[in-house]
């Protein structure tokens, strides 16, 4: 069965598509969480449980949005591709490896697309949960979470650099720069 799954994923170039979704939606999750945290940072002080609740709700929403949007769009695209291939070959491919791949691929991609921003957000939230649990951190939990968001942005950039076989540090710094611009715009536009 694993051999068949490997074949199906190779047929549809699933690894490269999954990598793109990890980077794209992971970065979306990272920047969205950074924006939310910066909003709490520049706003009036609120209880840590409010920050945790809002961040958790955002993480779940990002995950569900990624999961459902990817499934809907990928399922439609794979059906279209399969029908075009069937038309060119003048045969029904539903029971073929291509047919099975066209049905499996949207599920796999949807899982990657939904899990990437959710898991990125969960890591960013770790300092918030530790602070909420009463564990004293050297820096305030909100500020630590913001730092974690910047570190994750850097690591996602490094991952992109590794994929593209470019200088990993430059790729990491570019992603961190985007996070910095996001934080800077929030500070600039914040009321008061």
C-alpha positions in Angstrom: 0.0 0.0 0.0 2.8 2.4 0.8 4.4 1.7 -2.6 1.1 2.5 -4.3 0.8 5.8 -2.3 4.3 6.7 -3.3 3.5 6.0 -7.0 0.3 8.1 -6.7 2.2 11.0 -5.1 4.9 10.9 -7.8 2.2 10.8 -10.6 0.8 14.1 -9.4 4.1 15.7 -8.2 2.6 15.8 -4.6 5.9 16.5 -2.8 6.6 19.7 -4.6 3.0 20.9 -4.3 3.0 20.0 -0.6 6.3 21.9 0.0 4.7 25.0 -1.6 1.7 24.7 0.6 3.8 24.3 3.7 5.8 27.4 2.9 2.9 29.5 1.7 0.4 28.6 4.4 3.0 28.3 7.1 4.2 31.8 6.4 0.5 33.0 6.3 0.0 31.5 9.7 3.2 33.0 11.0 2.5 36.5 9.8 -1.2 36.3 10.8 -0.2 35.3 14.3 2.5 38.0 14.4 -0.1 40.6 13.4 -2.5 39.4 16.1 0.2 39.5 18.7 1.4 42.9 17.6 -2.2 44.1 17.9 -2.3 42.9 21.5 1.2 44.5 22.1 0.1 48.0 20.9 -3.4 47.9 22.3 -4.6 48.3 25.8 -3.3 45.6 28.2 -5.6 42.5 28.4 -5.4 39.3 30.4 -3.2 36.6 29.1 -6.1 34.2 28.8 -7.8 36.6 26.3 -4.6 36.6 24.2 -4.4 32.8 24.3 -8.1 32.5 23.4 -7.9 34.9 20.5 -4.7 33.3 19.2 -6.1 29.8 19.5 -9.3 30.8 17.7 -7.2 32.4 14.9 -5.0 29.2 14.6 -8.1 27.0 14.3 -9.6 29.4 11.7 -6.4 29.5 9.7 -6.2 25.7 9.8 -9.8 25.2 8.7 -9.5 27.8 6.0 -6.4 26.1 4.7 -8.0 22.7 4.9 -11.2 23.5 3.1 -9.9 25.9 0.5 -7.2 23.5 -0.6 -9.5 20.6 -0.8 -12.1 22.5 -2.8 -9.6 23.9 -5.3 -7.4 20.8 -5.6 -10.4 18.5 -6.0 -11.7 20.6 -8.8 -8.3 20.9 -10.5 -7.6 17.2 -10.3 -11.0 16.3 -11.7 -10.5 18.7 -14.6 -7.0 17.2 -15.3 -8.3 13.7 -15.1 -11.2 14.5 -17.5 -8.8 16.1 -19.9 -6.5 13.1 -19.8 -9.5 10.8 -20.3 -10.7 12.8 -23.3 -7.2 12.7 -24.9 -6.9 8.9 -24.3 -10.6 8.1 -25.1 -10.9 6.0 -22.0 -12.3 6.0 -18.4 -9.4 6.4 -15.9 -11.4 6.4 -12.7 -10.0 3.0 -11.6 -6.5 3.6 -12.8 -3.5 4.9 -10.8 -4.2 8.4 -12.2 -7.8 8.2 -11.1 -6.9 7.1 -7.6 -4.2 9.8 -7.4 -6.7 12.4 -8.5 -9.0 11.4 -5.6 -6.2 11.1 -3.0 -4.2 14.2 -3.9 -6.7 16.8 -2.8 -7.0 15.1 0.6 -3.3 15.0 1.2 -2.8 18.6 0.0 -5.7 19.8 2.1 -4.1 18.2 5.2 -0.8 19.9 4.5 -2.5 23.2 3.7 -4.5 23.2 6.9 -1.9 21.8 9.3 0.9 24.1 8.2 -0.6 27.4 9.5 -2.1 25.6 12.5 1.1 24.0 13.7 3.1 27.2 13.1 0.6 29.1 15.2 0.8 26.5 17.9 4.5 26.9 18.2 4.2 30.7 18.4 1.6 30.3 21.1 3.9 28.1 23.3 5.2 31.0 25.4 1.6 32.2 25.9 0.6 28.8 27.2 3.6 28.6 29.5 2.9 32.0 30.9 -0.8 31.1 31.4 0.3 28.0 33.2 2.2 30.1 35.6 5.7 29.4 34.3 7.8 32.5 34.6 9.7 33.3 31.4 12.7 35.7 31.3 10.7 37.9 29.0 6.9 38.6 29.1 5.0 35.8 27.3 3.5 38.1 24.7 7.0 39.5 23.8 8.5 36.0 23.7 5.7 34.8 21.4 6.5 37.7 19.0 10.2 36.7 19.0 9.1 33.1 18.3 7.1 34.4 15.3 10.2 36.1 14.0 12.3 33.0 14.5 9.7 30.9 12.6 9.6 33.4 9.8 13.4 33.1 9.5 13.2 29.2 9.6 10.5 29.2 6.9 12.8 31.4 4.8 15.7 29.0 5.4 13.5 26.1 4.3 12.7 28.1 1.0 16.4 28.7 0.5 17.1 25.0 1.0 14.4 24.0 -1.6 15.6 26.6 -4.1 19.3 25.8 -3.4 20.1 29.4 -2.7 22.0 30.9 0.3 19.9 29.8 3.3 20.9 32.9 5.4 19.8 35.3 2.7 16.5 33.5 2.3 15.9 33.5 6.0 16.7 37.1 6.4 14.3 38.0 3.5 11.4 36.2 5.3 12.4 37.9 8.6 12.4 41.3 6.8 8.8 40.7 5.7 7.8 39.9 9.3 9.6 43.1 10.4 7.8 45.2 7.8 4.5 43.7 9.0 5.3 44.5 12.7 6.5 48.0 11.7 3.4 48.8 9.7 1.3 47.7 12.7 3.3 49.9 15.0 3.0 52.8 12.6 -0.7 52.4 12.1 -1.6 51.7 15.7 -3.9 54.4 17.3 -2.3 56.5 20.0 
